[in-house]
Amino acid sequence: QVQLVESGGGLVQAGGSLRLSCAASRRTLSSYVMGWFRQAPGKEREFVAVISRSGGSTSYVDSVKGRFTISRDNAKNTAFLQMNSLKPEDTAVYYCAAAPLDIATARRPDEYDYWGQGTQVTVSS
């Protein structure tokens, strides 16, 4: 069992930045591919980014490429999502998730076994 806890959300003006953190309870976080998803009111949960177990491979949804960066620190059992140049359309609850996979290809929520409780990100125009 892996427990994930997100933090770092908040209210920011358009063009601003936030850094989300995802702390894991288990010391073997390196065994999991880590992903970030988001869900806006009335919309389905959307893939944002994924990072391989070693951190050497990443993938992003097109709408955040060049603005968001996913990273991880396995020694600290933590994953991160650095969000720059935020836009109002980035407003959503952001979730981190862990998948017992080998490579960073998981983009569907059903590929992930463990989820955090979510953190709200609100971008004002």
CORJO-V870238 format. One line per field, one symbol per residue. ss: DSSP state (@ for helix, = for strand, . for the rest). psi: psi as a letter, one per 40 degrees, with the letter a starting at -180 (. if undefined). burial: 1 if it has 24 or more other C-alpha atoms within 12 Angstrom, else 0. A space follows every 10 residues. Layout:
# CORJO-V870238
ss = ???
psi = ???
burial = ???
This chain:
# CORJO-V870238
ss = ...====..= ===....=== ====....@@ @.=======. .....===== =......=== .@@@...=== ===@@@.=== ===....@@@ .========. ........@@ @..==...== ====.
psi = hhhhhiieia hiiheaiihi ihhidhefde ehhhihiihi heiihhhdii iideeehiii ideehedihi iigddefiii hhhifiidee hihhiiihhg idigehehde ehdiiieihh hhhi.
burial = 0101111111 1100011111 1111000011 0111111111 0000011111 1111100111 1001001111 1111001111 1111111001 1111111111 1011111110 0101110111 11100
